[in-house]
Amino acid sequence: MMPFWCALLLAPAQASADTTISVSGVVRAQHEGVARWGLFLPAPVVIRSASLNWISIDPQASGVANYEDKFVQATGTLRRGTDSAGTATAELVNPQIKARDPEGMVRRQVQLSYTQRAVVTLAVTPKHFAHGNSAGYGNGDRPLVLFELTNQADTPLHLLFPHSEVLCVRVRLRGPGAGVDTSWAIVKPGVQQANIVMGQRYRMIFELPAGAAPLAGAYELQAGLCPAPDYGAGTKFEVTK
């Protein structure tokens, strides 16, 4: 099952000890033992020849919880080390965190009636990443799809998910006779409905499966709520050789 949750783009550079660095990723809570905050990096940072997609955040940093499941840019001191198994680790100390939009994010206004208005945003980040194999993409890239719907109407948006299928996704290789056209649904077991009031955001973030874009080329990704596909958008990304 692909990892997902319901929330730098250049070639990765080698990082040294206690280096000031700026990275972009999604703030997540790590619940292994003591809960700690960290950054999931779709485009990795390289430390001691190891590509890392996870950087812990200094436990003393304040206000981190305000950015949970949000895409951010974080600047701070990167303190590197190793764990008990000798694996490279990294921690961001004294971070300055700022919410930001991923590169190439699409914003779409949806108005189905006077009482049904919403904004849908959609992005794939990084927008360009290397071709890999069935196990993953190249260069340690772990591209994310970020979908968000914000209700702008006074009337709550009532959604029913009879089969717990929440978000329907389609990926197509652009160009005549391209031959790649993959569709799937994000399933959230036990979720049967959602009520989104005015100003509330419904956010989903998940990794793009390697099998969805198996060839190098330019792709289009479309994503929308399964029971209400009008609340959707399309964006583009590229897989390089």
C-alpha positions as CSV (number, residue, x, y, z in Angstrom):
1,M,0.0,0.0,0.0
2,M,1.4,3.4,-0.9
3,P,2.1,5.7,2.0
4,F,-0.3,8.7,2.3
5,W,-1.7,11.0,4.8
6,C,-4.7,13.3,4.9
7,A,-1.3,17.2,3.8
8,L,15.6,21.9,-3.3
9,L,13.9,20.8,-6.3
10,L,17.4,20.9,-7.8
11,A,19.8,18.0,-7.8
12,P,20.6,17.1,-4.2
13,A,23.9,18.6,-2.8
14,Q,26.3,17.0,-0.3
15,A,25.8,18.3,3.2
16,S,28.5,18.5,5.8
17,A,28.3,18.6,9.6
18,D,26.5,21.6,11.1
19,T,25.8,23.2,7.8
20,T,23.2,25.9,7.3
21,I,20.7,24.5,4.9
22,S,17.3,25.3,3.4
23,V,15.1,22.4,2.4
24,S,11.4,21.9,1.4
25,G,9.2,19.2,2.5
26,V,6.1,18.2,4.6
27,V,6.1,18.5,8.4
28,R,5.2,15.1,10.0
29,A,5.1,13.6,13.4
30,Q,7.3,10.5,13.9
31,H,5.6,8.2,16.5
32,E,8.4,5.7,17.2
33,G,8.9,5.7,20.9
34,V,8.8,9.4,21.8
35,A,6.8,11.5,19.3
36,R,9.1,13.8,17.4
37,W,8.6,16.2,14.5
38,G,10.5,15.9,11.3
39,L,10.5,16.9,7.6
40,F,9.7,14.4,4.8
41,L,11.7,15.5,1.8
42,P,10.4,14.5,-1.6
43,A,13.8,15.4,-3.0
44,P,16.5,14.1,-0.7
45,V,19.5,15.6,0.9
46,V,22.8,13.7,0.6
47,I,24.8,13.0,3.8
48,R,27.9,10.8,3.8
49,S,26.9,9.5,0.4
50,A,23.4,8.5,1.7
51,S,20.2,10.0,0.4
52,L,17.9,11.0,3.2
53,N,14.3,11.8,2.8
54,W,13.7,12.4,6.5
55,I,15.3,15.1,8.7
56,S,14.3,15.3,12.4
57,I,13.5,18.7,13.8
58,D,15.1,19.8,17.1
59,P,12.7,18.9,19.9
60,Q,13.3,22.3,21.4
61,A,11.9,24.1,18.3
62,S,8.7,25.9,19.0
63,G,5.6,26.2,16.9
64,V,6.3,23.2,14.7
65,A,2.9,21.6,15.3
66,N,1.3,24.6,13.6
67,Y,2.7,23.2,10.3
68,E,1.7,19.6,10.6
69,D,0.9,18.0,7.2
70,K,1.9,21.3,5.4
71,F,4.4,21.8,2.7
72,V,7.1,24.2,4.1
73,Q,10.5,25.7,3.5
74,A,12.7,25.2,6.5
75,T,16.1,26.9,7.1
76,G,18.4,26.0,9.9
77,T,21.6,24.3,11.0
78,L,21.8,20.7,9.8
79,R,23.4,18.5,12.4
80,R,24.4,15.2,11.1
81,G,25.2,11.9,13.0
82,T,24.6,8.2,12.9
83,D,22.2,5.9,14.7
84,S,23.1,2.7,16.6
85,A,23.1,0.8,13.3
86,G,25.6,3.2,11.8
87,T,23.0,4.7,9.4
88,A,23.4,8.4,8.6
89,T,20.9,10.7,10.4
90,A,20.2,14.4,10.3
91,E,18.6,17.0,12.6
92,L,17.5,20.5,11.8
93,V,18.4,22.9,14.7
94,N,17.0,26.3,15.3
95,P,14.7,26.0,12.2
96,Q,12.9,28.9,10.6
97,I,9.8,27.4,9.1
98,K,7.5,29.0,6.5
99,A,4.6,27.5,4.7
100,R,4.9,27.7,0.9
101,D,3.3,26.4,-2.3
102,P,5.1,23.7,-4.1
103,E,6.6,24.6,-7.5
104,G,4.0,24.4,-10.3
105,M,1.0,24.1,-7.9
106,V,-2.3,24.5,-9.8
107,R,-5.2,26.4,-8.2
108,R,-8.7,26.0,-9.5
109,Q,-11.9,27.8,-8.6
110,V,-14.9,25.5,-8.5
111,Q,-18.5,27.0,-8.5
112,L,-21.2,24.4,-9.0
113,S,-24.0,26.8,-7.7
114,Y,-24.4,29.9,-5.7
115,T,-24.1,27.8,-2.5
116,Q,-21.4,25.5,-3.8
117,R,-18.0,27.2,-4.1
118,A,-14.5,25.9,-3.4
119,V,-10.9,26.2,-4.3
120,V,-8.9,23.1,-5.3
121,T,-5.1,23.0,-5.3
122,L,-3.0,20.2,-6.7
123,A,0.8,19.7,-7.1
124,V,3.4,17.0,-7.7
125,T,6.7,17.7,-6.0
126,P,9.4,17.6,-7.2
127,K,8.0,18.5,-10.6
128,H,11.0,16.9,-12.3
129,F,12.5,13.6,-11.1
130,A,14.6,10.8,-12.5
131,H,13.3,7.5,-13.9
132,G,13.8,4.5,-11.7
133,N,12.3,1.0,-11.5
134,S,9.4,-0.8,-9.8
135,A,11.1,-0.2,-6.4
136,G,11.2,3.5,-6.8
137,Y,12.4,6.6,-8.7
138,G,16.0,7.5,-9.3
139,N,18.3,9.7,-7.2
140,G,16.3,8.8,-4.0
141,D,13.4,11.0,-5.2
142,R,10.1,10.2,-3.5
143,P,7.6,12.5,-5.3
144,L,4.5,13.5,-3.4
145,V,1.0,14.4,-4.7
146,L,-0.6,17.2,-2.7
147,F,-4.3,17.7,-3.0
148,E,-6.4,20.3,-1.0
149,L,-10.0,21.5,-1.2
150,T,-11.1,24.6,0.7
151,N,-14.8,25.2,1.0
152,Q,-15.6,28.9,0.3
153,A,-19.4,28.6,0.6
154,D,-21.7,29.3,3.6
155,T,-23.2,25.9,3.0
156,P,-21.3,22.9,4.4
157,L,-20.0,20.4,1.7
158,H,-21.4,17.0,2.5
159,L,-19.5,14.1,0.9
160,L,-20.4,10.4,1.0
161,F,-17.8,7.7,0.4
162,P,-19.8,4.4,0.1
163,H,-16.7,2.3,-0.5
164,S,-14.2,4.4,1.4
165,E,-12.8,5.6,-1.9
166,V,-11.9,9.2,-1.2
167,L,-9.6,10.5,-4.0
168,C,-9.6,9.3,-7.5
169,V,-6.3,9.7,-9.4
170,R,-5.3,9.3,-13.1
171,V,-1.8,9.6,-14.6
172,R,-1.3,9.8,-18.3
173,L,1.9,10.0,-20.4
174,R,1.4,13.0,-22.8
175,G,1.8,12.6,-26.5
176,P,0.3,10.5,-29.3
177,G,0.5,6.8,-28.7
178,A,2.1,7.3,-25.4
179,G,0.6,4.1,-23.9
180,V,0.7,4.9,-20.2
181,D,-2.7,5.6,-18.6
182,T,-3.0,4.5,-14.9
183,S,-6.0,5.1,-12.6
184,W,-6.5,4.3,-8.9
185,A,-8.4,5.4,-5.9
186,I,-7.0,6.4,-2.5
187,V,-9.0,4.3,0.0
188,K,-9.3,5.3,3.7
189,P,-10.8,2.3,5.5
190,G,-13.7,3.2,7.7
191,V,-14.2,6.7,6.2
192,Q,-17.8,6.9,4.9
193,Q,-18.5,10.6,4.9
194,A,-17.0,14.1,5.4
195,N,-18.6,17.4,6.2
196,I,-16.5,20.4,5.2
197,V,-17.7,23.8,6.6
198,M,-16.8,27.2,5.3
199,G,-13.1,27.9,5.4
200,Q,-12.2,24.3,6.3
201,R,-9.6,22.5,4.3
202,Y,-9.6,18.8,3.2
203,R,-6.0,17.8,2.5
204,M,-4.5,14.6,1.2
205,I,-0.8,14.0,0.6
206,F,0.5,10.7,-0.7
207,E,3.5,9.3,-2.6
208,L,3.3,8.8,-6.3
209,P,3.7,5.1,-6.9
210,A,6.6,4.2,-9.1
211,G,4.4,2.1,-11.4
212,A,2.3,5.1,-12.2
213,A,5.0,6.8,-14.3
214,P,7.1,3.9,-15.5
215,L,8.6,5.6,-18.6
216,A,10.6,8.8,-19.1
217,G,8.5,11.6,-20.5
218,A,6.0,14.4,-19.7
219,Y,2.9,13.4,-17.7
220,E,-0.4,14.8,-16.7
221,L,-2.0,13.9,-13.3
222,Q,-5.6,14.5,-12.5
223,A,-7.1,14.1,-9.0
224,G,-10.6,14.8,-7.6
225,L,-12.9,13.6,-4.9
226,C,-14.4,10.2,-6.0
227,P,-18.0,11.0,-5.2
228,A,-17.7,14.6,-6.6
229,P,-15.1,14.7,-9.4
230,D,-15.9,18.3,-10.2
231,Y,-13.9,19.1,-7.1
232,G,-10.7,18.2,-8.8
233,A,-7.8,19.6,-10.9
234,G,-5.0,18.6,-13.2
235,T,-1.2,19.3,-13.1
236,K,1.9,18.2,-15.0
237,F,5.2,16.7,-14.1
238,E,8.2,15.2,-15.9
239,V,10.2,12.0,-15.5
240,T,13.7,12.3,-16.8
241,K,16.0,9.6,-18.1
